Amino acid sequence: MSLEKFSIIESTLREGEQFVNAFFTTEQKIRIASLLDAFGVEYIEMTTPCASPQSERDCAAIAKLGLKTKTLTHTRCNLEDVKLAVETGVNGVDVVIGTSSKLRDFSHGRSINQIIDLAQEVFEYLRKQNVEMRFSTEDTLRSDPEDLFQVYEAVDKIGVHRVGIADTVGIGNPRQIYDLVSQLRKRVKADIEFHGHNDTGCAIANAFAALEAGATHIDTTILGIGERNGITSLGGLVARIYSVNPEYVAKYQLPLLMHLDQVIARLVNVDIPFNNYITGFSAFTHKAGIHTKAVLNNPSTYEVLKPEDFGLTRYIHIAHRLTGWNAIRYRADQLGLELTDEEIKHITEEVKTLADLHPLTLDEVDSLLHAMRNSQPETEAATDTTFEPA
């Protein structure tokens, strides 16, 4: 298991650029890279400089920022591509080639032996360039396992730093990923990277299974944006690992997650989903009476994530028919209103009755609480104004 020591390869500036609404200017890319650096990710992966002249300039600009996080770029398994990548000044080059029969037949047209020959040529060059080297297969889950292991073992002998598994179409499930990574772990000395798409909703679970099986690096993007339904989200991966042991993600500046999500949501013109991991508006909202009573007594009863660790607060929703008197008491205390249990319970019944008729707002509940307080008789101090003559 690599949960105690793993690295995030943050790919918002590569995979994220493939999201349908994404168009990042150089200034925006620098801002994103700087925020990710402040958050503490170990790597930032950028679009191949071969994509366009601007992509090449952007890659070089970010590589020159002097960030603490290492910079990577992603290229085809092609000698001219990796030469251009090295020239941008990045710390590492992520090389990829398709190994499934579909991609071999309909993309690059090479056999497994030809892929190995090409990889040897590329990595013989990269070994002399003082950069980190990763070799990844594309469409790994639809590739023949024996073909995969033949290729991985060949590049491992060359001395690559990482080998990558890519669930390119999001077809894998956690058991498949665990089995594949476990087998690969026994065959190579290199670190293992996992890149998982979310087409069938398993990206985060698959990434976690990969770590459990011995993977060392996980690819993420902010909000999970990417090609089609995207990949493992940064916040989702953090939430999953935090739930096992918060210490495993203590190396990251967790309160920055909200800002990262907000920045990307604005740049790609989407809303943060209401149920988004950690940063969705309902993530730490409690509503049902039985839940709110327990949460008010001990938040861990219904919270596996502590909102304060992410710079956030929980919200007790009280303006509805499911509310309980403990929640109403909590609101009265927030407002500084001294009410008896009987008065709180009376207001709770009023709230339930009104909520059965129409939606309520918090202001309406507050008005009921204030009205109850104002209806209390003022306590007059007893004073004796009769004076006996001396």
GISUL-V238168 format. One line per field, one symbol per residue. ss: DSSP state (~ for helix, > for strand, _ for the rest). phi: phi as a letter, one per 20 degrees, with the letter a starting at -180 (. if undefined). psi: psi as a letter, one per 30 degrees, with the letter a starting at -180 (. if undefined). A space follows every 50 residues. Layout:
ss->???
phi->???
psi->???
This chain:
ss->______>>>>_____~~~_______~~~~~~~~~~~~~~___>>>>____ __~~~~~~~~~~~______>>>>>>>__~~~~~~~~~____>>>>>>>__ ~~~~~~~~___~~~~~~~~~~~~~~~_____>>>>>>>_~~~__~~~~~~ ~~~~~~~~___>>>>>>______~~~~~~~~~~~~~~___>>>>>>>___ __~~~~~~~~~~~___>>>>>~~~______>_>~~~~~~~~~___~~~~_ _____~~~~~~~~~~~~_________________>>__~~~~~~~~~_~~ ~_____~~~~____>>________~~~~~~~~~~______~~~~~~~~~~ ~~~~~~~____~~~~~~~~~~~~~________________
phi->.dffbccddedgecgffefgeebefgfffffffffffffoffbcddggff fagfffffgffffefmffffdccdcffbgfffffffffnfebceecbfcf ffffeddemdefffffffffffffffgedlcfccdcedlgfdefgffgff ffffffffoffcdddcefdmefcgfffgffffffgfdceffcdcccedgd ndgfffffffffepfdcceccfmmfrglencgegfffffffgfeagffdf fdegffggfgffffgffdlcefggdfgmdffdgcddcfgffffffffbgf fccedegffdmcceceedeafefcfffffgfffgemdecfgffffffgff ffffffeafddfffffffffffffefffeeffcddedeff
psi->kgefjlkkjjgegdefffkegkjkleeeeeeeeeeeeeeglfkkklkkff eleeeeeeeeeefgfhlekkkllkllikeeefeeeeffglflkjkkkkfl eeeeefdfglleeeeeeeeeeefeeefgghlkkkkkkkhefglkeeeeee eeeefefeglekkkkjieghflleeeeeeeeeeeefflfllkkkjklgeg ggeeeeeeeeeefglfkkkllkgglakcgaakkeeeeeeeeefejfffgf flieffeeeeeeeeeeeghlkkkegkkefkfgehkkekeeeeeeeeejff egjfkjeffgglllkjkfilfgllfeeeeeeeeefgkjkleeeeeeeeee eeeeffelklleeeeeeeeeeeeffkkkjkkkkjgkkkk.
